[in-house]
Amino acid sequence: MPARLGKHLVVDGKIIMTQEKDRLISEEAVRWAFRFFIGREPDDAQEIAFHQQHNSIASLRAAFSETREFVAY
């Protein structure tokens, strides 16, 4: 079960993700979600920051899988 340890997300005693400026979802994770789920780059920094608000990768994935762009892609 994942647990937070300070600014880190830990699974089985291993750090799997580190917060960037109080955000669990990194800019790079958001960029790859755009590429993978809807086949494009983010439009701007505001779009990236919006998706960095998710509290987990699962939440980010669910949000992208429910977009009109994903369904159409």
Phi, psi and omega in degrees: 000128179297146176220152176267136176230095185063239181266012183247150170257124187242134175230128181051041177077004181245136176287122179252343179201144178240136179296144173248112179052051179067023176238131180283326182269120182283161176300319181296322178297319179295316179301316179292327176297317177301311182298313185287313187276323185233006170068031178209168175274155174299148180291321184197178181296329179295320179294322177294311181301322178302314183282342175288352179285347179296147183266002178197161175296324178299319178294318177299313180299314180298318180298315180292323182290347180258003181280154176298324179297320179293314181298321180284334184283000000 
